[in-house]
Amino acid sequence: MSQKWIYKQEPDEEIVDAISSSLGFGSFESKILVIRGIDNYQKAREFFKPNLNDIHNPFLMKDMQLAVDRVATAIENGEKIMVYGDYDVDGTTAVALMYLYLSKIVDKKYLDFYIPDRNIEGYGISLEGIDYAKNNGFSLIIALDCGIKAIDKIEYAKTQDVDFIICDHHLPGEEIPDAVAVLDPKRKDCRYPFKELSGCGVGFKLCQGLNTIYKLPEAELFELTDLLAISIAADIVSMTGENRVLAKQGLKILRKARNLGLRLLIPEEKLATFEISNIVFEIAPKINAAGRISHGKAAVELMVSDNLKQAHQIVNDIVTLNDSRREMDMSSTTEALLQIEETQQEKNYTTVVYGAGWNKGVIGIVASRLTETYYKPTLVFTDGNNGEMVASARSVADFDVHDALENCSEFFLKFGGHPAAAGLSMEKDKFDLFRQKFEEVVSQKIQEHQKEPCLTIDSDVHVDDLNKDFFNFHRKLAPFGPNNMKPILALKNQRVAGYVKTMGKDNCHLKFYIRQESTGRNIECVGFKLGKFADDFRTKTFDIAFTAEENHWKGNVTYYLNIRDVKFAE
């Protein structure tokens, strides 16, 4: 726990006072709002009461009319439509959402879905997928969460008389594929107001566009937002603007458990209080496990199933796969850490490791764990197909790893991603040259503040302020995600009231209480992975950075502080 604490800039007191007066919040709550850009009544209304009327017209998106017209033509002419998507959570939820919508307006004999095999076809649109479409009579493919850089694949599809509509949210290259329509809010020529949709979100906008023709009841359309909320949470896109509106709506639908497959993934006792964090830690890993270890098609089959027996079997299989994923993840991470020590990469600006036997489905997780350990832009390589290597990249806060990798693009066969994460494939004989070039690029681009982990603190707070209103206010800030994270607050000069209890496997976690002197009430504190500091907590004063949390159990709600970092007095 060696993070540097950086406080957010203090907001203008006059603006804080104005927000406090207009909204009726205290000065502390108003300060937290202004810090995150909610500095007038209108912004506060949109934030606290996100309304479905606030989402944007889908036809503001470049090529939307072309996409809607092509799907309508296919339906009118009885063409077969294939819904195609990536094998991760965003891709599989996007495929399930589009398939469920189209199945309401198209006979299922004209409709099917396709998820590429991660091990055989790799990421994105594949030649195998196009050939499957051609051989099975599909003349239109709607590609979701992939395709924005599939220039050659789209050209090949045209030779096979297979049309494409691309619904993607990744950064485009200089050239846009010559598909019938390319929906991507990140296109330079796209005037869509909100740029941070998930891949599933772009697919949902196409469904909205189609619904101007097919006129399903709006309630039926928005029932699909449970899948959209899962994609928004799992793909770690901005939890602001349209995403906030759709995520909040999706959580309402998710708690009603209308989708059979999702209902089987959520413990019934958690339904009423299910939040974004539950999706990230409980649902997303299970959905991901299918595509990581076996085949992502199983995840889609679960989410579109209306057969209880079939859904139960898929859930059992997915849970087993997730257990296998955990074992692979831990063993590969252990090997990678040893490799870093043996190759003495600790002094490098980057971490680049390769394991021939590592499963392609877990290298992204391993890259994340290595980034947490060494706090450097990281790539984890393993063997791909036909003698190639594939890699997952993860970055540190505020460093654009996608941009750094673009400076090495002469080595890649395929490449794509985001500033925080990317994927690529490469010929094996280029590995050493690439590793040298990537180290050189990062050493030139990385800034001092990006070399050590930092924790951004919203504000100091006094222990006596931790009352019911304090915790209720935090609940109102949800749903949380990028650009609307839980406030991280700091308590100074504290001591444990009573005992420190270690918990969990190998006593790696701990729990204790701090006392409010004004009320005599104790506040529970939980420190995950802080068990090794138990004696320090028992004997020293300390400052803690924390987030406010709720715990729901058998209808009761309790509150606690989740310790994010600690600094002990010498």
RARA-V353015 format. One record per pair of residues at least 4 apart in sequence whose C-alpha atoms are under 8 Angstrom apart, sorted by sequence separation. I is the first residue (numbers start at 0). J is the second residue. If there is no record, write none. Layout:
i->(I:I)
j->(J:J)
//
This chain:
i->(10:11:12:13:14:15:16:17:18:19:20:24:25:26:27:28:29:30:31:32:33:38:39:40:41:42:43:44:45:49:50:55:59:62:63:64:65:66:67:68:69:70:71:72:73:74:85:86:87:88:89:90:91:92:93:94:95:96:97:98:99:100:101:102:105:106:107:115:116:117:121:124:125:126:127:128:129:130:131:132:133:142:149:150:151:152:153:154:155:156:157:171:185:196:197:198:199:200:201:202:203:204:205:206:207:208:209:210:215:216:217:218:219:220:223:224:225:226:227:228:229:230:231:232:238:239:240:241:242:243:244:245:246:247:248:249:250:251:252:253:258:259:260:261:262:265:266:269:273:274:275:276:277:278:279:280:281:282:283:284:285:286:287:288:289:290:291:295:296:297:298:299:300:306:307:308:309:310:311:312:313:314:315:316:317:318:319:320:321:322:323:324:325:326:327:328:329:330:331:332:333:334:335:336:337:338:339:340:357:358:361:362:363:364:365:366:367:368:369:370:382:383:384:394:399:400:401:402:403:404:407:416:417:425:426:429:430:431:432:433:434:435:436:437:438:439:440:441:445:446:447:460:461:465:466:467:468:469:470:471:472:473:479:480:495:502:503:515:516:526:529:532:533:534:535:536:551:552:10:18:19:24:32:33:37:38:44:45:58:73:85:86:102:105:115:116:117:120:124:132:133:156:157:176:184:196:210:215:231:237:238:239:252:253:256:257:262:265:273:277:278:279:288:289:290:304:305:339:340:344:357:369:370:382:383:394:416:425:445:464:465:478:479:480:501:502:503:514:515:536:551:18:19:32:37:57:58:73:84:85:115:132:156:175:183:184:231:256:289:290:304:339:344:370:382:383:394:408:415:416:479:501:502:514:515:550:551:19:73:84:115:120:156:184:231:289:370:381:382:393:414:415:501:502:514:515:549:550:102:115:132:238:253:287:289:290:369:380:381:392:414:415:477:501:502:513:514:549:550:37:84:101:115:184:185:289:301:380:381:414:476:500:501:512:513:549:550:16:19:84:115:153:184:367:380:413:414:499:500:512:513:548:549:15:18:83:184:231:287:339:366:379:380:412:413:499:500:512:513:547:548:82:98:184:286:301:366:378:379:411:412:413:473:499:511:512:547:548:16:98:115:165:207:301:339:366:378:379:411:412:498:499:510:511:547:548:15:98:164:167:169:171:206:256:338:365:378:401:411:412:497:498:510:511:546:547:15:18:82:113:163:164:165:166:167:168:170:171:231:255:298:377:378:401:410:411:496:497:510:545:546:82:162:163:164:165:166:167:168:169:170:254:297:363:376:377:401:402:410:495:496:509:510:545:546:162:163:164:165:166:168:228:253:254:265:335:362:376:377:400:401:495:496:508:509:545:546:15:22:94:124:147:164:165:183:227:228:254:264:335:362:376:399:400:401:495:496:508:509:544:545:14:21:146:182:227:228:254:298:335:350:362:375:376:399:400:401:410:494:495:508:509:543:544:545:10:18:145:146:147:228:253:375:398:399:400:401:493:507:508:509:543:544:18:124:140:142:145:146:224:225:228:374:398:400:507:508:509:543:544:17:18:123:124:138:139:140:141:142:143:144:145:147:224:227:228:359:376:507:508:543:10:15:91:123:138:139:140:141:142:143:144:145:147:148:153:154:225:226:250:331:358:359:370:396:410:507:542:543:10:14:137:138:139:140:141:142:143:144:145:147:148:150:153:203:224:225:250:357:359:370:376:394:395:506:507:509:541:542:9:124:139:141:142:144:147:150:153:224:225:250:350:354:355:356:357:366:370:394:496:541:542:8:123:126:133:148:150:223:224:225:331:349:350:351:352:353:354:355:356:366:367:393:394:407:541:542:7:125:129:133:148:149:150:168:200:221:222:225:293:348:349:350:351:352:353:354:355:363:366:393:540:541:82:86:124:133:147:148:168:199:221:224:225:289:292:345:348:349:350:351:352:353:354:362:363:392:393:460:462:502:539:540:79:80:81:82:83:84:85:86:126:132:147:168:223:288:351:362:363:391:392:407:457:458:459:460:461:501:539:79:80:81:82:83:84:85:86:146:168:200:222:327:335:359:363:391:392:407:456:457:458:459:460:461:74:78:79:80:81:82:83:84:86:167:199:200:286:289:292:327:391:456:457:458:459:77:81:129:166:198:199:285:288:289:292:390:391:455:456:459:501:535:168:197:285:288:291:328:332:336:389:390:404:456:500:147:167:197:327:328:331:389:390:403:406:499:525:527:166:196:285:389:523:524:525:526:527:86:147:166:285:288:328:332:388:389:522:523:524:525:526:85:197:284:324:328:332:387:388:403:499:522:523:524:525:526:85:387:388:403:499:522:524:84:197:387:388:498:196:261:386:387:195:196:260:261:383:386:403:495:195:260:494:495:232:259:260:494:232:258:260:196:233:258:259:260:494:196:229:232:233:259:494:193:195:228:232:263:398:493:494:193:259:263:492:493:94:229:492:493:93:233:260:264:491:492:81:93:259:260:263:398:491:397:462:463:490:491:90:144:145:396:462:463:489:490:90:144:229:260:395:463:489:490:89:90:143:144:463:489:81:143:396:488:489:79:80:83:487:488:79:80:81:82:83:84:85:143:487:488:78:79:80:81:82:83:84:85:143:487:78:79:80:81:82:83:84:85:486:78:80:82:84:485:486:485:73:292:291:292:291:290:291:473:375:374:374:470:374:470:470:351:349:456:470:349:348:347:349:348:348:66:96:93:94:97:93:96:97:100:92:93:96:89:90:89:90:93:97:104:69:89:93:66:65:66:65:66:63:62:62:63:61:62:100:61:60:61:60:61:100:60:61:96:61:60:61:59:60:61:96:59:60:95:96:59:59:93:92:93:92:55:92:93:67:71:92:66:89:67:88:89:63:67:88:89:64:89:63:88:89:88:57:57:57:58:57:117:116:117:117:116:116:114:115:114:114:113:55:54:53:54:53:51:49:50:51:49:88:49:88:87:88:87:86:87:275:86:87:91:95:99:274:275:86:91:94:95:98:275:91:92:95:86:87:91:95:86:86:92:247:246:243:238:118:238:117:238:239:117:237:238:239:236:237:238:239:170:235:236:237:238:169:170:235:237:169:170:169:232:118:119:118:148:272:268:34:31:31:47:47:28:35:3:5:7:35:2:3:4:5:6:7:2:3:4:5:6:7:1:2:3:4:5:6:7:2:4:6:31:2:0:0)
j->(14:15:16:17:18:19:20:21:22:23:24:28:29:30:31:32:33:34:35:36:37:42:43:44:45:46:47:48:49:53:54:59:63:66:67:68:69:70:71:72:73:74:75:76:77:78:89:90:91:92:93:94:95:96:97:98:99:100:101:102:103:104:105:106:109:110:111:119:120:121:125:128:129:130:131:132:133:134:135:136:137:146:153:154:155:156:157:158:159:160:161:175:189:200:201:202:203:204:205:206:207:208:209:210:211:212:213:214:219:220:221:222:223:224:227:228:229:230:231:232:233:234:235:236:242:243:244:245:246:247:248:249:250:251:252:253:254:255:256:257:262:263:264:265:266:269:270:273:277:278:279:280:281:282:283:284:285:286:287:288:289:290:291:292:293:294:295:299:300:301:302:303:304:310:311:312:313:314:315:316:317:318:319:320:321:322:323:324:325:326:327:328:329:330:331:332:333:334:335:336:337:338:339:340:341:342:343:344:361:362:365:366:367:368:369:370:371:372:373:374:386:387:388:398:403:404:405:406:407:408:411:420:421:429:430:433:434:435:436:437:438:439:440:441:442:443:444:445:449:450:451:464:465:469:470:471:472:473:474:475:476:477:483:484:499:506:507:519:520:530:533:536:537:538:539:540:555:556:15:23:24:29:37:38:42:43:49:50:63:78:90:91:107:110:120:121:122:125:129:137:138:161:162:181:189:201:215:220:236:242:243:244:257:258:261:262:267:270:278:282:283:284:293:294:295:309:310:344:345:349:362:374:375:387:388:399:421:430:450:469:470:483:484:485:506:507:508:519:520:541:556:24:25:38:43:63:64:79:90:91:121:138:162:181:189:190:237:262:295:296:310:345:350:376:388:389:400:414:421:422:485:507:508:520:521:556:557:26:80:91:122:127:163:191:238:296:377:388:389:400:421:422:508:509:521:522:556:557:110:123:140:246:261:295:297:298:377:388:389:400:422:423:485:509:510:521:522:557:558:46:93:110:124:193:194:298:310:389:390:423:485:509:510:521:522:558:559:26:29:94:125:163:194:377:390:423:424:509:510:522:523:558:559:26:29:94:195:242:298:350:377:390:391:423:424:510:511:523:524:558:559:94:110:196:298:313:378:390:391:423:424:425:485:511:523:524:559:560:29:111:128:178:220:314:352:379:391:392:424:425:511:512:523:524:560:561:29:112:178:181:183:185:220:270:352:379:392:415:425:426:511:512:524:525:560:561:30:33:97:128:178:179:180:181:182:183:185:186:246:270:313:392:393:416:425:426:511:512:525:560:561:98:178:179:180:181:182:183:184:185:186:270:313:379:392:393:417:418:426:511:512:525:526:561:562:179:180:181:182:183:185:245:270:271:282:352:379:393:394:417:418:512:513:525:526:562:563:33:40:112:142:165:182:183:201:245:246:272:282:353:380:394:417:418:419:513:514:526:527:562:563:33:40:165:201:246:247:273:317:354:369:381:394:395:418:419:420:429:513:514:527:528:562:563:564:30:38:165:166:167:248:273:395:418:419:420:421:513:527:528:529:563:564:39:145:161:163:166:167:245:246:249:395:419:421:528:529:530:564:565:39:40:145:146:160:161:162:163:164:165:166:167:169:246:249:250:381:398:529:530:565:33:38:114:146:161:162:163:164:165:166:167:168:170:171:176:177:248:249:273:354:381:382:393:419:433:530:565:566:34:38:161:162:163:164:165:166:167:168:169:171:172:174:177:227:248:249:274:381:383:394:400:418:419:530:531:533:565:566:34:149:164:166:167:169:172:175:178:249:250:275:375:379:380:381:382:391:395:419:521:566:567:34:149:152:159:174:176:249:250:251:357:375:376:377:378:379:380:381:382:392:393:419:420:433:567:568:34:152:156:160:175:176:177:195:227:248:249:252:320:375:376:377:378:379:380:381:382:390:393:420:567:568:110:114:152:161:175:176:196:227:249:252:253:317:320:373:376:377:378:379:380:381:382:390:391:420:421:488:490:530:567:568:108:109:110:111:112:113:114:115:155:161:176:197:252:317:380:391:392:420:421:436:486:487:488:489:490:530:568:109:110:111:112:113:114:115:116:176:198:230:252:357:365:389:393:421:422:437:486:487:488:489:490:491:105:109:110:111:112:113:114:115:117:198:230:231:317:320:323:358:422:487:488:489:490:109:113:161:198:230:231:317:320:321:324:422:423:487:488:491:533:567:201:230:318:321:324:361:365:369:422:423:437:489:533:181:201:231:361:362:365:423:424:437:440:533:559:561:201:231:320:424:558:559:560:561:562:122:183:202:321:324:364:368:424:425:558:559:560:561:562:122:234:321:361:365:369:424:425:440:536:559:560:561:562:563:123:425:426:441:537:560:562:123:236:426:427:537:236:301:426:427:236:237:301:302:424:427:444:536:237:302:536:537:275:302:303:537:276:302:304:241:278:303:304:305:539:242:275:278:279:305:540:240:242:275:279:310:445:540:541:241:307:311:540:541:143:278:541:542:143:283:310:314:541:542:132:144:310:311:314:449:542:449:514:515:542:543:143:197:198:449:515:516:542:543:144:198:283:314:449:517:543:544:144:145:198:199:518:544:137:199:452:544:545:136:137:140:544:545:137:138:139:140:141:142:143:201:545:546:137:138:139:140:141:142:143:144:202:546:138:139:140:141:142:143:144:145:546:139:141:143:145:546:547:547:139:358:359:360:360:360:361:547:450:450:451:547:452:548:549:434:437:544:558:438:438:438:441:441:442:164:199:198:199:202:199:202:203:206:199:200:203:197:198:198:199:202:206:213:179:199:203:179:179:180:180:181:180:180:181:182:181:182:220:182:182:183:183:184:223:184:188:223:189:189:190:189:190:191:226:190:191:226:227:191:192:226:226:227:227:192:229:230:205:209:230:205:229:208:229:230:205:209:230:231:208:233:208:233:234:234:204:205:207:208:208:290:290:291:294:294:295:294:295:295:296:296:241:241:241:244:244:244:243:244:245:244:283:247:286:286:287:287:287:290:478:290:291:295:299:303:478:479:291:296:299:300:303:480:298:299:302:294:295:299:303:295:296:302:478:478:478:478:359:479:359:480:481:360:480:481:482:480:481:482:483:415:480:481:482:483:415:416:481:483:416:417:417:480:383:384:384:415:551:553:457:457:458:475:476:472:482:451:453:455:483:451:452:453:454:455:456:452:453:454:455:456:457:452:453:454:455:456:457:458:454:456:458:486:564:564:565)
//
